[in-house]
Amino acid sequence: MKKKPIIGITGAYVNHNDYMEGVYVHHDYHKSVAANGGIPIILPFLNPEIALETIGLCDGIILSGGEDVDPQFYGQDPHPELGPTIPERDLAEMAIVQYAIKNNVPILAICRGVQILNVALGGTLIQDIPSQVNKPIQHTQKIDRSRDTHWVTISKDSKLFEVLDSEIVRVNSLHHQAIDKVASDLSVVARSADGIVEAVEYIHSPTFTMGVQWHPESMASTSPAMNNLFVEFIRSCMKVLAL
């Protein structure tokens, strides 16, 4: 039987009540991975050392959504509208990014994931789009996460264009932060109408290393184009597995 790639998905945090709290990943992530031939595992955030030991088990990494990134990691003080942060998660995921890039482990960074990817490589963030961007569109939608709400324009000379086979796509949107100063090793390959960075690619990587600001995992079951992001990501993980 052909071995399937192990896809590590970084976990957020949830507190149901005083007796139930811990690492959380929306089920759309692991459903999308499994539907396209990968084996999903959730990576808890403990510390950078454990994170690096854990990533050694994985053939690919999905940096998932969740809490805001602590602005201390890009040299800023907190904006009044900054949401909850977990510095321990930020440190673990930045260590994962550095390891994955150094060792050519494929990365698909989603929502918060694209933000931590940028910060880990030296970039900064807009801490609150509604109060810091002139005339922004709605980036925190008020309908189900599986539905698209705005347009994104994609650079034709990008891997993302090859994957989605379109210069303009509709996406969902569940964020109030976004990339500000882009890390020097990343290339912006998609933007929304208000100029917000919607996708980046690592310019030096021989493997799939891409981040998107929307949530393709929640559109993949109904959108072939969004599902193709997981097809191509897992295909890249299979190539690493075969080495």
Legacy VTK file of the C-alpha trace (Angstrom):
# vtk DataFile Version 3.0
C-alpha trace
ASCII
DATASET POLYDATA
POINTS 243 float
0.000 0.000 0.000
1.321 3.436 -0.948
2.176 5.506 2.101
0.153 8.684 2.602
1.854 11.929 3.640
1.468 13.089 7.235
0.158 16.654 7.348
0.700 18.518 10.608
-1.944 21.176 11.291
-1.048 23.755 13.918
-3.652 24.091 16.642
-5.454 27.116 18.051
-6.933 27.262 21.567
-10.508 26.839 22.742
-12.156 26.914 26.174
-15.573 25.250 26.323
-15.874 25.529 30.095
-13.834 25.140 33.293
-13.330 21.432 32.573
-12.827 21.427 28.793
-10.078 23.446 27.175
-7.197 22.792 24.848
-5.924 22.644 21.290
-8.526 23.205 18.600
-8.644 22.906 14.806
-11.781 23.476 12.744
-12.839 20.173 11.196
-12.720 21.609 7.667
-8.914 21.476 7.825
-8.590 17.765 8.490
-11.517 16.916 6.217
-9.822 18.690 3.308
-6.501 16.978 4.001
-8.058 13.523 4.272
-10.223 14.019 1.174
-7.096 14.651 -0.883
-4.928 11.776 0.270
-3.194 13.097 3.376
-3.273 11.992 7.001
-4.002 14.995 9.240
-2.541 15.351 12.722
-3.028 18.303 15.071
0.121 19.920 16.450
-0.275 21.380 19.959
1.708 24.465 20.914
3.974 23.747 23.886
7.357 25.285 23.146
9.695 25.668 20.149
11.753 22.635 21.150
8.785 20.265 21.174
7.482 21.898 17.980
10.701 21.044 16.166
10.611 17.451 17.395
6.994 17.135 16.257
7.523 18.574 12.787
10.026 15.807 12.142
7.039 13.454 11.959
5.398 15.489 9.197
5.700 15.590 5.413
3.898 18.922 5.186
2.594 21.701 7.447
-0.639 23.678 7.481
-0.409 26.846 9.572
-4.026 27.258 10.628
-6.171 30.219 11.669
-6.907 31.421 15.163
-5.767 34.099 17.574
-4.048 37.372 16.714
-0.252 37.347 16.495
1.418 39.114 19.447
2.868 42.382 18.065
5.971 42.060 20.253
7.263 39.653 17.606
7.331 42.377 14.957
8.449 45.204 17.239
5.150 46.978 17.917
2.987 47.794 20.921
-0.600 46.468 20.994
-3.290 48.397 19.133
-6.495 49.028 21.171
-8.393 46.623 18.887
-5.848 43.800 19.135
-7.619 40.529 19.976
-6.466 37.686 22.239
-2.915 36.474 21.658
-0.946 33.392 22.709
2.797 34.123 22.582
3.588 30.449 23.187
1.777 29.540 19.979
3.535 32.299 18.053
6.978 31.091 19.197
6.207 27.457 18.359
4.886 28.307 14.899
7.745 30.660 14.051
10.134 27.827 14.901
8.115 25.519 12.642
8.323 28.025 9.765
12.083 28.366 10.077
12.584 24.592 10.206
10.207 23.880 7.329
11.823 26.418 5.034
15.354 25.280 5.891
14.432 21.643 5.260
12.094 22.148 2.256
8.988 20.919 4.071
5.900 22.190 2.155
3.809 24.843 3.897
0.214 25.900 3.297
-0.427 28.925 5.524
-4.055 29.915 6.053
-5.474 33.165 7.525
-3.494 33.679 10.760
-1.042 31.233 9.195
-0.059 33.628 6.404
0.409 36.326 9.026
2.721 34.216 11.225
4.614 33.130 8.097
5.252 36.790 7.301
6.252 37.667 10.870
8.556 34.634 11.154
10.424 35.875 8.069
10.730 39.479 9.278
7.520 41.157 8.152
4.894 43.125 10.099
1.102 43.162 10.388
-1.802 45.555 10.242
-3.200 44.971 13.734
-6.770 46.059 12.935
-7.975 46.598 9.366
-11.191 48.563 10.148
-9.325 51.267 12.102
-5.998 51.287 10.241
-6.925 50.937 6.555
-8.568 53.683 4.490
-11.940 52.556 3.123
-11.554 48.812 3.713
-13.997 46.249 2.395
-15.584 43.808 4.847
-12.958 41.244 5.817
-14.860 39.636 8.711
-17.904 38.227 6.980
-21.283 37.868 8.626
-22.411 34.718 6.836
-21.366 31.073 6.970
-17.619 30.511 6.487
-18.240 28.159 3.565
-19.615 31.016 1.419
-17.531 33.497 -0.562
-17.957 37.234 0.037
-15.382 39.238 -1.944
-13.071 39.230 -4.947
-9.308 38.659 -4.999
-7.037 39.492 -7.935
-4.159 37.059 -8.575
-0.829 37.686 -10.307
-0.600 35.703 -13.523
3.076 34.886 -12.955
2.424 32.999 -9.720
2.054 29.432 -8.546
-1.331 30.428 -7.126
-2.529 31.381 -10.611
-1.409 27.978 -11.898
-3.291 26.236 -9.094
-6.545 28.208 -9.326
-6.361 28.791 -13.098
-7.895 32.245 -12.798
-6.799 35.858 -12.439
-9.758 36.721 -10.231
-11.543 34.545 -7.671
-14.186 34.833 -4.986
-13.098 34.015 -1.447
-14.451 33.875 2.081
-13.000 36.198 4.733
-12.661 35.840 8.520
-9.923 38.195 9.712
-9.294 41.678 11.067
-5.488 41.581 10.773
-3.390 41.314 7.626
0.137 41.596 6.273
1.581 45.122 6.348
5.321 45.182 5.588
5.999 42.093 3.477
8.973 39.929 4.445
11.775 40.191 1.881
11.645 36.456 1.109
7.950 36.562 0.246
6.263 37.691 -2.945
2.735 39.137 -2.912
0.647 37.232 -5.461
-2.917 38.333 -4.633
-4.740 41.363 -3.245
-8.314 42.398 -2.508
-9.860 45.580 -3.940
-8.775 47.666 -0.941
-5.142 46.629 -1.348
-4.993 44.072 1.458
-2.466 41.300 0.817
-4.449 38.113 0.191
-1.701 35.646 -0.779
2.079 35.293 -0.723
4.633 32.783 -1.949
8.143 32.055 -0.684
10.433 33.118 -3.498
13.298 30.688 -2.817
11.443 27.441 -2.150
11.717 24.416 -4.452
8.598 23.037 -2.748
5.054 24.327 -2.180
5.337 27.256 0.271
2.295 29.490 0.015
0.021 31.512 2.274
-3.547 32.708 1.679
-5.548 35.095 3.839
-8.882 33.381 3.227
-10.089 29.922 4.325
-9.938 27.493 1.366
-10.532 24.529 3.685
-14.103 25.741 4.240
-14.775 26.133 0.507
-12.969 23.016 -0.725
-15.976 20.698 -0.579
-17.935 22.858 -3.035
-15.224 24.703 -4.983
-12.922 22.645 -7.236
-10.535 25.599 -7.471
-10.151 25.884 -3.692
-9.863 22.137 -3.343
-7.055 22.252 -5.878
-4.949 24.147 -3.328
-5.021 20.999 -1.184
-4.465 18.749 -4.199
-1.289 20.623 -5.151
-0.088 21.012 -1.568
-0.446 17.305 -0.812
1.085 16.418 -4.175
4.131 18.442 -3.134
4.176 16.605 0.219
4.128 13.295 -1.668
7.229 14.357 -3.579
9.020 15.094 -0.297
7.872 11.746 1.092
9.329 9.963 -1.936
12.811 11.431 -1.401
LINES 1 244
243 0 1 2 3 4 5 6 7 8 9 10 11 12 13 14 15 16 17 18 19 20 21 22 23 24 25 26 27 28 29 30 31 32 33 34 35 36 37 38 39 40 41 42 43 44 45 46 47 48 49 50 51 52 53 54 55 56 57 58 59 60 61 62 63 64 65 66 67 68 69 70 71 72 73 74 75 76 77 78 79 80 81 82 83 84 85 86 87 88 89 90 91 92 93 94 95 96 97 98 99 100 101 102 103 104 105 106 107 108 109 110 111 112 113 114 115 116 117 118 119 120 121 122 123 124 125 126 127 128 129 130 131 132 133 134 135 136 137 138 139 140 141 142 143 144 145 146 147 148 149 150 151 152 153 154 155 156 157 158 159 160 161 162 163 164 165 166 167 168 169 170 171 172 173 174 175 176 177 178 179 180 181 182 183 184 185 186 187 188 189 190 191 192 193 194 195 196 197 198 199 200 201 202 203 204 205 206 207 208 209 210 211 212 213 214 215 216 217 218 219 220 221 222 223 224 225 226 227 228 229 230 231 232 233 234 235 236 237 238 239 240 241 242
